[in-house]
Amino acid sequence: MKRKPKRESVIRNIAEVDWEDLAGHFGGAFSKFLVHPETTGSRHIDYRISCYQPRAWVAPHAHKVQEQVYHVLEGEGLMEIGGKRQVVRRHDVIFIPPGVRHAIYNSGLVDLVFVVVTVPIEDR
C-alpha cells in the first residue's frame, strides 16, 4: 500500500514528476499528476498535465460526478463531446460537466499538451 504524502504546501518543478501511462489512454498518451492525493495529499483537486503524441488518444468516457476543465497549452487535436468532434488548439479551454461522454485525440503534427483539472478527485 502506498503511503500518502503529508498534506502541506509544496512547490516543485514539473520535471520532478514521472510520466504515467494510464488505462484507457493509447498511442503515447501520458500524464503527470502534479496535484493529487498521491503526490501532494490533496483532498479535492486532481491537477495534471498531459502530453499526447501524434495519433494518441483517450477512449470516450463519462464521469458520474466529476467536473473537468481542459486547457490546451500546445498543439492541436480533436475534442469529442457528446459524440461531436471539434478542433481544439492552444489556449482553448473546455469545460465538461458530469455525465457527458468525451474524449480527446491528437490529430495534429506535434505533441498535444494540455492541463486537466478534475473535481472532486473520486468519481463515486
C-alpha positions in Angstrom: 0.0 0.0 0.0 1.4 3.4 -1.0 1.9 5.8 1.9 0.0 9.1 1.3 2.2 12.2 1.4 1.8 14.6 4.2 -0.7 17.3 3.4 1.2 20.5 3.2 2.1 23.3 0.8 4.5 22.2 -1.9 6.5 23.8 -4.7 8.2 21.6 -7.2 9.2 21.6 -10.8 7.2 19.6 -13.4 10.5 17.7 -14.3 10.4 16.1 -10.8 7.2 14.2 -11.6 7.2 10.9 -13.5 5.0 10.4 -16.6 2.2 7.9 -16.1 0.8 5.6 -18.8 -2.9 5.3 -17.8 -5.5 2.7 -18.6 -7.8 3.8 -21.5 -5.1 6.1 -23.0 -3.4 4.9 -26.2 -0.7 5.6 -28.7 1.7 7.7 -26.5 -0.8 9.5 -24.2 1.0 10.3 -20.9 0.1 12.3 -17.8 1.9 13.8 -14.8 -0.1 14.0 -11.6 1.1 17.4 -10.3 -1.5 17.9 -7.6 -3.2 14.7 -6.5 -3.7 12.7 -3.2 -0.7 10.5 -4.0 1.7 13.4 -4.9 0.6 16.2 -2.5 -2.1 14.8 -0.2 -4.7 17.0 -1.9 -8.3 16.1 -1.0 -10.3 18.0 -3.5 -8.2 18.7 -6.6 -6.7 16.5 -9.3 -4.4 18.7 -11.4 -2.4 17.1 -14.1 -0.6 17.9 -17.3 -0.9 15.5 -20.3 1.2 15.1 -23.4 -0.3 13.2 -26.3 2.0 12.3 -29.2 0.5 12.5 -32.7 -2.2 9.8 -33.1 -2.5 9.4 -29.3 -6.0 9.4 -27.7 -8.2 8.6 -24.7 -11.2 6.3 -25.1 -14.6 8.0 -24.9 -15.9 8.0 -21.4 -18.0 9.9 -18.9 -17.8 10.7 -15.2 -20.6 10.3 -12.7 -20.0 13.3 -10.5 -16.6 14.8 -11.6 -16.3 18.1 -13.5 -13.3 18.6 -15.7 -11.6 21.6 -17.3 -9.1 21.0 -20.1 -6.7 23.9 -21.1 -4.7 23.3 -24.2 -1.2 24.7 -24.0 0.4 23.4 -27.2 -0.5 21.6 -30.4 -3.9 20.8 -31.8 -6.3 17.9 -31.9 -10.0 16.9 -31.7 -12.1 17.1 -28.6 -15.2 14.8 -28.7 -18.0 15.9 -26.5 -21.4 14.2 -26.7 -20.5 12.5 -30.0 -19.4 15.7 -31.8 -15.8 16.4 -32.6 -14.3 19.9 -32.7 -10.8 21.1 -33.3 -9.0 22.4 -30.2 -5.7 24.3 -30.1 -3.5 26.5 -28.0 -5.4 28.5 -25.4 -8.7 26.7 -25.8 -10.4 25.9 -22.5 -13.0 23.2 -22.4 -15.5 22.5 -19.5 -17.1 19.1 -19.2 -19.9 18.6 -16.7 -20.6 15.2 -15.1 -22.4 12.6 -17.3 -21.1 14.0 -20.6 -19.2 11.4 -22.8 -15.9 12.9 -24.0 -12.5 12.0 -25.5 -9.5 13.9 -26.9 -7.4 12.9 -29.9 -4.1 14.3 -31.1 -4.8 14.6 -34.8 -2.1 17.2 -35.3 1.5 17.1 -36.3 3.2 17.8 -33.0 2.6 16.9 -29.3 -0.7 18.0 -27.9 -0.1 19.3 -24.4 -2.9 20.2 -22.0 -3.8 20.7 -18.4 -6.7 18.7 -16.9 -8.3 19.8 -13.6 -10.8 17.3 -12.1 -13.1 17.9 -9.1 -13.8 16.0 -7.0 -10.9 13.6 -7.0 -13.1 10.4 -6.8 -15.9 9.6 -9.2 -18.2 8.0 -6.7 
